[in-house]
C-alpha cells in the first residue's frame, strides 16, 4: 500500500497537483495542565497548517482512543488529548501534539 500511495503522490506532483505537507499542529484549547470538573464540557480546539492545496487529514484521540467530537464530557481522572494531522489518510507522515488535563469530581456530585 505504501508503494501505491507513493506512486499516486508522485503522479499528482508530476501533473501539477501537489500533496499537502503538514507544517504545524497546535492545540489551542485546553492548555496543557488545565483542570476541570465532571460538570464541565471540555472544548477541544486545534489549528493545523501546511503547504500546498492537497488534502490534509486530522484526527483527535483522547487517552489513545479516536473521538469524533470537540465538546467532550470528561470523566474524573487524568486524560491525554492528542491531535494528529497528516498528508495522507494512513497517517504515515503525521505530526502530532499532546496535552494532559485533570478532571476532578464535581463538588455538586453526591
Short mmCIF file of the C-alpha atoms (twelve columns), coordinates in Angstrom:
data_MODEL
# 
_entry.id   MODEL 
# 
loop_
_atom_site.group_PDB 
_atom_site.id 
_atom_site.type_symbol 
_atom_site.label_atom_id 
_atom_site.label_alt_id 
_atom_site.label_comp_id 
_atom_site.label_asym_id 
_atom_site.label_seq_id 
_atom_site.Cartn_x 
_atom_site.Cartn_y 
_atom_site.Cartn_z 
_atom_site.pdbx_PDB_model_num 
ATOM 1   C CA . UNK A 1   0.000   0.000  0.000   1 
ATOM 2   C CA . UNK A 2   2.861   2.412  0.728   1 
ATOM 3   C CA . UNK A 3   4.231   1.879  -2.797  1 
ATOM 4   C CA . UNK A 4   0.841   2.641  -4.333  1 
ATOM 5   C CA . UNK A 5   0.457   5.724  -2.122  1 
ATOM 6   C CA . UNK A 6   3.933   6.991  -3.032  1 
ATOM 7   C CA . UNK A 7   3.188   6.384  -6.724  1 
ATOM 8   C CA . UNK A 8   -0.068  8.345  -6.504  1 
ATOM 9   C CA . UNK A 9   1.652   11.267 -4.760  1 
ATOM 10  C CA . UNK A 10  4.404   11.246 -7.402  1 
ATOM 11  C CA . UNK A 11  1.786   11.282 -10.165 1 
ATOM 12  C CA . UNK A 12  -0.068  14.180 -8.549  1 
ATOM 13  C CA . UNK A 13  3.158   16.174 -8.335  1 
ATOM 14  C CA . UNK A 14  4.004   15.424 -11.978 1 
ATOM 15  C CA . UNK A 15  0.503   16.509 -13.010 1 
ATOM 16  C CA . UNK A 16  0.899   19.748 -11.057 1 
ATOM 17  C CA . UNK A 17  -1.314  18.787 -8.135  1 
ATOM 18  C CA . UNK A 18  0.918   18.867 -5.085  1 
ATOM 19  C CA . UNK A 19  0.099   16.877 -1.993  1 
ATOM 20  C CA . UNK A 20  -0.313  18.823 1.213   1 
ATOM 21  C CA . UNK A 21  2.549   18.920 3.667   1 
ATOM 22  C CA . UNK A 22  1.698   19.394 7.328   1 
ATOM 23  C CA . UNK A 23  3.871   22.091 8.913   1 
ATOM 24  C CA . UNK A 24  2.249   22.710 12.300  1 
ATOM 25  C CA . UNK A 25  -0.269  21.092 14.627  1 
ATOM 26  C CA . UNK A 26  -1.338  23.036 17.699  1 
ATOM 27  C CA . UNK A 27  -3.949  22.506 20.423  1 
ATOM 28  C CA . UNK A 28  -5.300  25.951 21.308  1 
ATOM 29  C CA . UNK A 29  -7.713  24.695 23.969  1 
ATOM 30  C CA . UNK A 30  -7.426  23.282 26.571  1 
ATOM 31  C CA . UNK A 31  -3.967  24.261 27.735  1 
ATOM 32  C CA . UNK A 32  -1.566  21.598 28.982  1 
ATOM 33  C CA . UNK A 33  -2.153  21.084 32.711  1 
ATOM 34  C CA . UNK A 34  -5.681  22.558 32.685  1 
ATOM 35  C CA . UNK A 35  -8.102  21.440 35.376  1 
ATOM 36  C CA . UNK A 36  -11.813 20.751 35.007  1 
ATOM 37  C CA . UNK A 37  -14.635 19.158 36.965  1 
ATOM 38  C CA . UNK A 38  -17.018 16.450 35.781  1 
ATOM 39  C CA . UNK A 39  -19.674 19.197 35.385  1 
ATOM 40  C CA . UNK A 40  -17.577 20.860 32.656  1 
ATOM 41  C CA . UNK A 41  -17.665 20.316 28.922  1 
ATOM 42  C CA . UNK A 42  -14.042 20.269 27.691  1 
ATOM 43  C CA . UNK A 43  -13.914 22.225 24.434  1 
ATOM 44  C CA . UNK A 44  -11.042 20.915 22.331  1 
ATOM 45  C CA . UNK A 45  -9.783  23.317 19.661  1 
ATOM 46  C CA . UNK A 46  -6.802  22.922 17.369  1 
ATOM 47  C CA . UNK A 47  -5.034  24.607 14.456  1 
ATOM 48  C CA . UNK A 48  -3.363  22.749 11.618  1 
ATOM 49  C CA . UNK A 49  -1.369  24.427 8.880   1 
ATOM 50  C CA . UNK A 50  0.567   23.217 5.895   1 
ATOM 51  C CA . UNK A 51  1.732   23.906 2.395   1 
ATOM 52  C CA . UNK A 52  0.121   23.204 -0.965  1 
ATOM 53  C CA . UNK A 53  -3.564  22.739 -1.640  1 
ATOM 54  C CA . UNK A 54  -3.812  18.977 -1.284  1 
ATOM 55  C CA . UNK A 55  -5.935  17.334 1.383   1 
ATOM 56  C CA . UNK A 56  -4.811  17.071 4.986   1 
ATOM 57  C CA . UNK A 57  -6.252  14.547 7.361   1 
ATOM 58  C CA . UNK A 58  -6.792  15.353 11.041  1 
ATOM 59  C CA . UNK A 59  -7.831  13.094 13.882  1 
ATOM 60  C CA . UNK A 60  -8.258  13.536 17.612  1 
ATOM 61  C CA . UNK A 61  -7.574  10.973 20.314  1 
ATOM 62  C CA . UNK A 62  -8.404  11.026 23.992  1 
ATOM 63  C CA . UNK A 63  -6.417  8.547  26.068  1 
ATOM 64  C CA . UNK A 64  -5.385  6.846  22.834  1 
ATOM 65  C CA . UNK A 65  -8.960  6.336  21.593  1 
ATOM 66  C CA . UNK A 66  -10.194 8.147  18.487  1 
ATOM 67  C CA . UNK A 67  -13.065 10.537 19.152  1 
ATOM 68  C CA . UNK A 68  -15.377 12.405 16.806  1 
ATOM 69  C CA . UNK A 69  -16.422 15.350 18.943  1 
ATOM 70  C CA . UNK A 70  -14.686 18.513 20.054  1 
ATOM 71  C CA . UNK A 71  -17.024 19.099 23.016  1 
ATOM 72  C CA . UNK A 72  -16.245 16.341 25.465  1 
ATOM 73  C CA . UNK A 73  -17.984 15.449 28.736  1 
ATOM 74  C CA . UNK A 74  -14.996 14.064 30.628  1 
ATOM 75  C CA . UNK A 75  -14.866 11.512 33.380  1 
ATOM 76  C CA . UNK A 76  -12.789 12.062 36.515  1 
ATOM 77  C CA . UNK A 77  -9.054  11.430 36.213  1 
ATOM 78  C CA . UNK A 78  -6.056  12.483 34.147  1 
ATOM 79  C CA . UNK A 79  -6.581  12.463 30.392  1 
ATOM 80  C CA . UNK A 80  -4.272  12.864 27.410  1 
ATOM 81  C CA . UNK A 81  -5.636  14.688 24.369  1 
ATOM 82  C CA . UNK A 82  -3.763  14.240 21.087  1 
ATOM 83  C CA . UNK A 83  -4.367  15.907 17.734  1 
ATOM 84  C CA . UNK A 84  -2.651  14.366 14.709  1 
ATOM 85  C CA . UNK A 85  -2.500  15.697 11.157  1 
ATOM 86  C CA . UNK A 86  -1.067  14.022 8.072   1 
ATOM 87  C CA . UNK A 87  -0.828  14.474 4.342   1 
ATOM 88  C CA . UNK A 88  -2.392  11.062 3.746   1 
ATOM 89  C CA . UNK A 89  -5.238  9.027  5.198   1 
ATOM 90  C CA . UNK A 90  -2.850  6.350  6.536   1 
ATOM 91  C CA . UNK A 91  -1.166  8.889  8.865   1 
ATOM 92  C CA . UNK A 92  2.302   7.699  7.817   1 
ATOM 93  C CA . UNK A 93  3.707   11.270 7.725   1 
ATOM 94  C CA . UNK A 94  1.814   12.511 10.750  1 
ATOM 95  C CA . UNK A 95  2.679   15.346 13.104  1 
ATOM 96  C CA . UNK A 96  1.009   15.430 16.494  1 
ATOM 97  C CA . UNK A 97  0.690   17.435 19.666  1 
ATOM 98  C CA . UNK A 98  -0.493  16.297 23.099  1 
ATOM 99  C CA . UNK A 99  -1.821  17.990 26.217  1 
ATOM 100 C CA . UNK A 100 -2.691  16.430 29.559  1 
ATOM 101 C CA . UNK A 101 -5.634  17.617 31.642  1 
ATOM 102 C CA . UNK A 102 -7.047  16.707 35.052  1 
ATOM 103 C CA . UNK A 103 -10.767 16.264 35.659  1 
ATOM 104 C CA . UNK A 104 -11.885 16.282 39.300  1 
ATOM 105 C CA . UNK A 105 -15.243 15.068 40.584  1 
ATOM 106 C CA . UNK A 106 -17.777 17.880 40.719  1 
ATOM 107 C CA . UNK A 107 -18.334 19.374 44.171  1 
ATOM 108 C CA . UNK A 108 -22.067 19.022 43.373  1 
ATOM 109 C CA . UNK A 109 -21.891 15.234 42.961  1 
ATOM 110 C CA . UNK A 110 -23.226 13.138 45.794  1 
# 
